[in-house]
Amino acid sequence: MATPGARSFLQVAATEEVASPLRVVQIEGLVILKIIKHCKEFSPALVTGQLLGLDVGSVLEVTNCFPFPVREEDEEIEADGANYQLEMMRCLREVNVDNNTVGWYQSTLLGSFQTVELIETFMNYQENIRRCVCIIYDPLKSNQGVLALKALKLSDSFMDLYRTNNFTGEKLREKNLSWVDIFEEIPIKVSNSALISAFMTELEADTPVVQCDYDRLQLSTSPFLERNMEFLIECMDDLSMEQQKFQYYYRNLSRQQAQQQAWIQKRRLENMARKAAGDEPLPEEDPSNPVFKPLPEPSRLDSFLITNQISNYCNQINGVTGQSFSRLYLTKALHEN
Amino acid sequence: MAAIEHTALQFSTSPSSSLSAKVHPLVIFNICDCYVRRPDQSERVIGTLLGSVLPDGTVDIRNSYAVPHMSAEQVALDIEYHHNMLISHQKVNPKEVIVGWYSTGLGVTGGSALFHEFYSREAPNPVHLTVDTGFVNGVGAIKAYVSVNLSLGDRQLAAQFQEIPLDLRMVEAERVGYDILKTPMVDKLPTDLEGMEASMERLLALIDDVYKYVDNVVEGHVEQDNTIGRFLFDTIASLPKLSPSAFDKLINDSLQDNLLLLYLSSITRTQLTLAEKLNTAAQYAGMPSPVSATLLVGNLQPSVIVSQRGRSR
């Protein structure tokens, strides 16, 4: 009787170990400004930096961050970068900044961030920190008057698959994982200390129109859309390449199946003949035959990522065209008045 | 001699020099954050300001970091920390150099002269920024000073802190939106369409205001003001004069371009969903044929885009 009780106690203990899922990323206004400053200054080069903060239940608080120097391929400099990181964290700890790494931020060009490298970085971080997040900022999109910040993490089911590096169609179907499920976007909250909020209220200009209004009402969106389309076309090319790979695979597979069928057919006829002659039948399977060697299935990871990317571009195009519709109708109405 | 060095005169009259400073909102945020996180016993925070001097002589303060220091009686700065941090910052952005230092509190205090002297050795003519985090007068005063040496013949008498004009218009903060930066907690970032709506509402409110003003002037309720009139005239004149038909064509063309793009992206999305369905179906059946169907669809897409794009340009 005691054993099941103990087991349930163990079970309870085990379930308590499981952390509550990450629901919200709470960013300080300071961090937003720092990220924007760093990304804008180096745009169009892509930059990264580290996020510092606290992990409180289902909320991940990002309270500070620092930029990484632009990376170079040299190994010596890479070691230098690690030193820089340690030094910076030590210095920040001395002025009482939270000293926990909670993830990293990076800038992106029109949201073209869904790459294998990003996933690898994620896995690297995940090894050390249980919960980490990547904040993505798009300086180009922000010029349209939107705050283009996104907090992402990899979904758990995807991480399991990635660890085993098994992206065959069968495995994916088993896990019921589609391309939408690779990244999870986490809602962002912004918090400011009372002191900052007081200063900002004090400093807020009393003009009725601010910079982001000008940005939003800018009529020319075609460069942005054109870039988007260019990227979309590139992605389409990549996707069709991937599809060709699959087609090739399936063609080979069906050829192999046909060969197998033919072989089995032949063997059966032979067996029938042998039976008629009173001999023992031969086995119907022969693993040593090259016809039965399984063909390696190409990984679907790339095509998943590309699909993700495409749907991202589509969303952006939809968003921007939606905005320019309202702008155009506004202009029309104003002109008619 | 030491007594003389400690003397600090503070003039709040308008400065004679043309020097001015511009501050990035990040600096204010950083200072406030450091102040909130200051050690228990200390009353103020001191730190280094980084930035550059613009060609017109304006000091552009773009970044800052706090430097630990001893409490008020003994004025001592952690110089080693200061240098470490400087090296780290310059690795990221070598263009940002020391332009001055900041301290919290209202105005210049006695110890400021010593810190200032230290920073004078680090940078030529440093700017001293004070941020009144205590809201002593009920307002959060942010002021910038430069120091001028008062000397009599060869003898240095004192350092005089002169206030210089400080540009607090923060375009960067406006880009992010004050609504996000001034409230203690924002639950959700505004989406692009919400932002658009807000902008349009503001624009319409402005136009309404102008209408009301003009009506009032025409009816004689308000006295006319030539400068405002000129402004309004300039604004209207800045609109390009287009014939209605040309304007209609312009608007309709861009509308159609946009519609086309919208259509295209919707089609692509539909294709993606379809492709996924077919891919999984192929796996279920174990049959290769539906995949090639997807492939056809996938192949079709780029050529469609290319041919449409030629038009939209």
Interface residues (C-beta under 8 A of the other chain):
Chain A: E28 G29 L30 I32 L33 K34 I36 K37 H38 E41 N64 P67 F68 P69 V70 Y84 E87 M88 C91 E94 V95 N96 V97 S142 Q144 G145 V146 L147 L149 G169 E170 L172 R173 S178 W179 P187 I188 K189 V190 S191 N192 S193 A194 L195 I196 S197 A198 F199 M200 T201 E202 L203 E204 A205 P208 V209 V210 Q211 C212 D213 D215 R216 L217 S222 L225 E226 M229 L232 I233 M236 D237 L239 S240 Q243 Q244 F246 Q247 Y250 R251 L253 S254 T307 I310 S311 Y313 C314 N315 I317 N318 G319 V320 T321 G322 Q323 S324 F325 S326 R327 L328 L330 T331 K332 L334 H335
Chain B: H24 P25 L26 I28 F29 N30 C32 D33 C34 Y35 V36 R37 R38 P39 R62 N63 Y65 A66 P68 Y81 N84 M85 S88 K91 V92 N93 V131 T133 F135 V139 G140 I142 L168 R169 M170 V171 E172 A173 E174 R175 V176 G177 Y178 I180 L181 K182 T183 P184 M185 V186 D187 K188 L189 P190 T191 D192 L193 G195 M196 S199 M200 R202 L203 A205 L206 I207 F247 I251 S254 L255 D257 N258 L259 L261 L262 L264 S265 S266 T268 R269 L272 A275 E276 N279 T280 A282 Q283 Y284 P288 V291 S292 T294 L295 G298 N299 Q301 P302 I305 V306 R309 R313
